[in-house]
Amino acid sequence: MGFWNQLFGKENNPTHESSNVKISGPFTDKNKFYLRIQRIQINGTNLSSELINKIKKGVFESIITGKRIDGNLLDEIPDDFQWDDYDKWFAIFKEADEWPYMWSESKKYTQTLKEFPLKSFNEIIHSLTKEEIINLTKKLDAVLTKQKSTKKVELVQNFLIVIKGKEDLIKQHLIEEHFNWWNNFWRKFGMPREKKKLLFHSIQGIAIIEENLADFRNLDIIKEVEIDTPTDSCSFCKKYTKKRYSLNQAFNIRTIGHPGCRCSVRPLVDSF
């Protein structure tokens, strides 16, 4: 069913103490809004129900107060947590070679792995730090390690002389090291950081859109809405723009939306 399938039914945890939350803001019925957030279903994840409820409470406080999500709450989420929708959309965006605004970590990771092998040997060598060049020459047992020069340009020049005729082998070695470094960095830092932020943002997006739709349902003159996308939104979201949707249709469209979607809904009022 996916993360975006938000269902409204019997509340799994009916005893939420929203009165204990310090809140202020424009929402007229904060208790109802809090329960609406608690009903958002997060499927395809191995997070405990206790932690999920804590995350939802953090999202609620963030929306109401206008403050950022507490960094300590982000740290409580395990770095290796599972989220099927993230994995699904990562594969989709990678295949399309298109990354939405909030997927910057994925974009950086995939682009560097794609572009690095396309560089010339000299470009790769000159992109290394002085320490990386020295370490590489030590691995190759080159005489360069005995040099006293501290200038990178001289190290590079002498290095190119020492390895002349072995450029292809060394380039392949550097590419493999580059891939290994980025893959380790991605697993330990890039992906966990991105997934956590996308999780919070996605819950926020669902909650705010549903709050807007609930307000629209109370106004007889609003029967339809349109999906409003940022100018830099992805092609997957843009295909839903410039169309009219009933309030129920707009709600259902979110079931196919991607994590980190920044779309909103705009009410349409026909002229009399």
N, C-alpha and C positions, 0 to 999 in steps of 0.2 A: 504493500500500500504506500510506503514511503513516508518520509518525514513531513511532507506537505499535506498529508491527508488528515486534516483537523476534523475530529468528530465531536458532535455535541450529544451527550447522552447522560447516563447516570454518572455522577461525579465519583471517581475512584477514592478520593480523599476529601470527604465533605466537610471536615472540620478544619478549615483554614483560618488562622487567627490574623486576618488582615487588619484588624483594629490595632494590632501591636506594631504595625509598620508605620514609620514616620513618613507622611506623604503630603504633598502640596502640588496643586496644578489645576488645569482646566477641566478635568474629568468630573462629571457631575455625580456619577455613581461608582465610586472607587471599589467598593466591595464586589459589585457585579463585574467590573473590569478585571479585578484580581482573579475571580473565579473563571472568567473567560480564558485568561492566560493559563491557569492551572489545567484547563480542559484540553489544551493543545497537546496532541499526542506526538511523542518523539519515538518513532519506530526504527528498527534496524540499528540499535545502539546497545552497548553492554554496560551503560552507566546505571548505577543503582537508582531505584525510585526515590530514595532519600536525597541523593545528589541532584537528580533531575528537578525535584520540587524546590530545592535550594536555588538552582539556576533560574527557574521560573520566577521565584521571589525576587532574585537579583534583577531580572529583566523588568519586572513590575516597578521596582524602586527606581530603576534607571529612567524609565519612561516618565514616571510621575514627577520625579525631581529634576529631570533634565541633566543628570550627572552621568559620568561614564561608569561602566561596569567596574566593580571593585576588582583590582588586580589579584587580590588574595583569593577571590572566588575562582578566577581563571586557573590559578595554581592548584586548586583542589581537584581539577579534572585531570585524570591520568593522561600522560602524553601519548600513550599508545591506545587510547580509547577507540572503539569501533563505531563507525557511522556509515551505514551502507549508502545513503544518498550522496555523501561527499565522494565516496569511491566511484559511484555511478557517474556523477557529473564531472569528476576529474577526467575520467576516460573519454567522456563526450567532448569536453573542451580541448583535450589534448589531440583528439582525432581531428577536430575542426580547426585546430591551431588558433583558437580564439579564447581569450581569457577576460571575464568580466572584471570590473573595477576592484572588487574585494578579493580577487584571486591573484593578487600581485606576487605572492610567494611562489605559487605554482608557475606563474608566467616566467619569473626570473629563473627558476630551477630548470624548466624545460627548454627555455631559450639558450641558456648557457651550455647545456648538453648538446643542443642541436648545432650551435654556432661554433663552438670551440674546435671541433675537428676540421672545420672549413678554413681555419686560419693557416697561413703559411708557417713554415718552420721558424723563420726569423721573427714573425709576429709573436709566436708562442714564447720563444726564448726571451724576447724583449719585454714580455708581459710578466715574466718571473721577477721575484724580488732578488736582491743580492744574496740573501741567505739561502733561497731556493736553488740558485745557481751553484753556490758552494756545496750544498748538500748533494746536488745531483752529480757534481764532479767527484765527490768522495765515493759515491756509489760506483762510478765508472773507473775509479782508481786513476784518474787523470792527473798529470803533473801540475795541473792548475791549482790543486789544493795547497801547493807549497809556495804559491805567490804571496807576496806581501802587499799587493795593491788593494786599496779599499774602495776604488772607484768602480762603480758598476759597469760603466762603458768599457773599461779595460778588461774586466772579468768576462764580459760577453764576447769581446773580440777574441781573446785568447781561448775561450771555451769553443768558439766556432772553428778555430784552427785545430784544436785537439781532436774534435769529433768529426772532422771532415770525412765524408764518405759514409758516415753512419747516421745521417740525419733522419732517414725514414724510420729506422729502428728506435731512435731516441724520441721522435715525435709520437710514435705509437705508445711508448712507455709513458710519456707525459700525458697523453690523452687518457690512458687507463688510470693514472694517478689522479687526474682531474676529475674523472667520473667517480672514482671511489670517494674522493673528498666531498664532492657535492652530494652524492647519495647518502653518506653518513650525516652530513649537515642537514640534509632535507629530512631524514627520518628522526633525528634528535631534536631539531629546532624548528625548521621551516614549516613542515607539515603540521606538527602539533599546535604551533602558534596560530596558523591559519585556520585549522579546523575549529579551534575553540572560539575564535572571533566570529567565524561564520555561523556557528551554532547559536551564539547569543543574538547575532544580528538577525538570523532567520526567524527566531522566536519573536523578536521585536517587530519584524515586518508583518508577520501573521497577525499579531495582537493588534497592531495599529490599524491594519486594513479591516479587520473584523469589527473593530470599534467604530470605524467610519461607516461601514455598511449597516451596523446596528442603528446608528444615528439616522442614516438615510431612510431606513425602514419606518421610522417614526414620522416621516414627512411625506404626505400624500402626493406632493408634486414631483417627487423623485422616484421614478420607476426603473430608470436605466443609468448605467455608468459607463465610462470608458477607462481603459487601462492607460495610465500616464507613466511613461518611461523617461528616464534621464536621457539627455542628448548622447551620452557615451554608453548607453546600454548595449547589451549583447544582441545578436541577431535572433536568438531564441526568444527574447522578450519582445523585440520590435514587431514580430509578426502578429502580436495581439493588439497593437495600437490602431487607432483610427477606426475602431469598430464599436458598435453598441452592444452592451451586455445587460441582461437583467441582473438584479442583485444576487440571485442565486447562482447565475452563471459566473459572475465575477468571483463569488466565493469558491466555486469549483475549479476555476482556472488555477488557483494556487496549488492544487494537488499535483500539477506538473511543473511548477516553478522550481528554480534551482536554489540551493543554499546561497545566501548573500544577495538575493534579488532585491533591488531597490525600487521596484515598481510600486505605484500607488493607484488609488481609484479616484476618479473625478466624476462628480454627479452631473447628470444631463437633465436639463429642464426645458421641455418643449415650450415654444411660444404659444400663447393663447390667441 
